[in-house]
């Protein structure tokens, strides 16, 4: 069980590392210590063509949330030593990684159950809904419970679910 928890943590760490590389790339490329939010998302969307402007803004939100960027009014700057981040040759930020980060916890739990169990999404949602009602728990908890019941490992979501419940 601990190994699966570590694997889930590793996935989150990889996502954070990708965000770090993106931030370092943009700031190294610009030669600036600080920049306007607009300059950042314009760079990743229009100059590089990697993301839409909306996705660029979400990257900023996610990076601030993960303490990778500091935001003061409209100005942002890295919360880490971006000059020492090694950017691989041919680096390109994949917008799909952002989509994965942006999906809500419940959707990611359902996706994992559907993929690993080969059950249809409708059936999975119905089962989770039944558990939610019968046990009077949050949908995310019901999803994790159902996943465990059918043998789908979801340890990667436990910490996030715990934080979600604590903050409700």
C-alpha positions as CSV (number, residue, x, y, z in Angstrom):
1,X,0.0,0.0,0.0
2,X,2.8,2.4,0.8
3,X,4.4,1.8,-2.6
4,X,1.2,2.8,-4.3
5,X,1.0,6.0,-2.2
6,X,4.5,6.8,-3.2
7,X,3.7,6.2,-6.9
8,X,0.8,8.6,-6.6
9,X,3.0,11.2,-4.9
10,X,5.6,10.6,-7.7
11,X,3.0,11.5,-10.3
12,X,2.2,14.7,-8.5
13,X,5.9,15.5,-8.1
14,X,6.4,14.9,-11.9
15,X,3.5,17.4,-12.6
16,X,5.1,19.9,-10.3
17,X,8.5,19.4,-12.0
18,X,6.9,20.0,-15.4
19,X,5.3,23.2,-14.1
20,X,8.7,24.2,-12.7
21,X,10.4,23.6,-16.1
22,X,7.8,25.6,-17.8
23,X,8.1,28.6,-15.4
24,X,11.9,28.4,-15.6
25,X,11.8,28.2,-19.4
26,X,9.6,31.3,-19.7
27,X,11.6,33.3,-17.2
28,X,15.0,32.3,-18.6
29,X,13.8,33.0,-22.1
30,X,12.5,36.5,-21.1
31,X,15.6,37.4,-19.1
32,X,13.4,39.0,-16.4
33,X,13.2,38.3,-12.7
34,X,9.5,39.3,-12.6
35,X,6.8,39.7,-15.2
36,X,3.3,40.7,-15.7
37,X,0.8,37.8,-15.7
38,X,-0.3,38.8,-19.2
39,X,3.3,38.5,-20.5
40,X,3.5,35.0,-19.1
41,X,0.4,33.6,-20.6
42,X,0.9,35.5,-23.9
43,X,4.3,33.9,-24.2
44,X,3.0,30.3,-23.7
45,X,0.0,30.8,-25.9
46,X,0.8,33.2,-28.7
47,X,4.6,33.1,-28.9
48,X,5.1,29.4,-28.3
49,X,1.7,28.1,-29.2
50,X,1.7,25.5,-26.4
51,X,-1.5,26.6,-24.6
52,X,-4.5,28.8,-25.0
53,X,-4.5,32.1,-23.1
54,X,-7.1,30.6,-20.7
55,X,-4.8,27.6,-20.1
56,X,-1.9,29.9,-19.6
57,X,-3.8,31.7,-16.9
58,X,-4.7,28.3,-15.3
59,X,-1.0,27.4,-15.3
60,X,-0.4,30.6,-13.3
61,X,-3.2,29.7,-10.8
62,X,-1.9,26.2,-10.4
63,X,1.7,27.4,-10.0
64,X,0.7,29.9,-7.3
65,X,-1.4,27.2,-5.6
66,X,1.7,24.9,-5.6
67,X,3.9,27.7,-4.3
68,X,6.0,27.7,-7.5
69,X,5.0,31.3,-8.4
70,X,4.5,34.3,-6.1
71,X,1.8,36.7,-7.2
72,X,1.8,40.4,-6.2
73,X,-1.1,42.2,-7.9
74,X,-0.5,41.5,-11.6
75,X,3.2,40.7,-11.2
76,X,4.5,37.2,-10.9
77,X,7.9,35.7,-10.1
78,X,9.3,32.2,-9.4
79,X,9.4,31.1,-5.8
80,X,12.4,28.9,-6.6
81,X,15.8,29.5,-8.3
82,X,14.6,29.2,-11.9
83,X,18.1,30.1,-13.3
84,X,19.5,26.7,-12.1
85,X,16.7,24.6,-13.6
86,X,18.0,22.6,-16.5
87,X,15.7,22.8,-19.4
88,X,16.0,19.7,-21.7
89,X,16.8,20.4,-25.4
90,X,13.5,20.6,-27.3
91,X,11.4,21.1,-24.2
92,X,7.7,21.7,-24.9
93,X,5.0,21.9,-22.3
94,X,2.2,19.5,-23.0
95,X,-1.3,21.0,-22.5
96,X,-2.7,17.5,-21.6
97,X,-0.7,17.7,-18.4
98,X,-2.5,20.9,-17.5
99,X,-5.9,19.2,-18.2
100,X,-4.9,16.3,-15.9
101,X,-4.0,18.8,-13.2
102,X,-7.3,20.7,-13.7
103,X,-9.7,17.8,-13.5
104,X,-11.5,17.7,-10.2
105,X,-10.7,14.9,-7.8
106,X,-14.0,13.1,-8.3
107,X,-13.6,13.0,-12.1
108,X,-10.0,11.6,-11.8
109,X,-11.2,8.9,-9.4
110,X,-13.9,7.9,-11.8
111,X,-11.6,8.0,-14.8
112,X,-9.1,5.7,-13.0
113,X,-11.9,3.2,-12.0
114,X,-13.3,3.1,-15.5
115,X,-9.9,2.6,-17.1
116,X,-8.6,-0.1,-14.7
117,X,-11.9,-2.0,-14.1
118,X,-13.3,-1.9,-17.6
119,X,-16.7,-1.0,-16.1
120,X,-18.7,1.6,-17.9
121,X,-18.7,5.1,-16.5
122,X,-22.5,5.0,-16.0
123,X,-22.2,1.9,-13.9
124,X,-19.3,3.3,-11.9
125,X,-21.2,6.6,-11.2
126,X,-24.3,4.6,-10.1
127,X,-22.3,2.4,-7.7
128,X,-20.5,5.4,-6.2
129,X,-23.8,7.3,-5.8
130,X,-25.3,4.3,-4.0
131,X,-22.3,4.1,-1.6
132,X,-22.5,7.9,-1.1
133,X,-26.2,7.7,-0.1
134,X,-25.9,4.5,2.0
135,X,-22.8,5.6,3.9
136,X,-23.7,9.3,3.9
137,X,-20.2,10.3,2.7
138,X,-18.7,12.7,0.2
139,X,-18.7,11.5,-3.5
140,X,-14.8,11.4,-3.5
141,X,-14.8,9.2,-0.4
142,X,-17.5,6.9,-2.0
143,X,-15.4,6.8,-5.1
144,X,-12.3,5.8,-3.2
145,X,-14.3,3.2,-1.2
146,X,-15.7,1.7,-4.4
147,X,-12.3,1.6,-6.1
148,X,-10.8,-0.3,-3.1
149,X,-13.8,-2.6,-3.1
150,X,-13.2,-3.7,-6.7
151,X,-9.4,-3.8,-6.4
152,X,-8.5,-0.5,-8.1
153,X,-5.6,1.2,-6.3
154,X,-6.3,4.8,-5.7
155,X,-3.7,5.7,-3.0
156,X,-2.6,8.6,-5.2
157,X,-5.8,10.4,-4.4
158,X,-5.9,9.9,-0.6
159,X,-4.0,12.9,0.5
160,X,-6.0,15.2,-1.9
161,X,-9.3,13.7,-0.6
162,X,-8.2,14.2,3.0
163,X,-7.3,17.9,2.2
164,X,-10.6,18.4,0.4
165,X,-12.6,17.1,3.3
166,X,-10.6,19.1,5.8
167,X,-11.2,22.3,3.9
168,X,-15.0,21.8,3.4
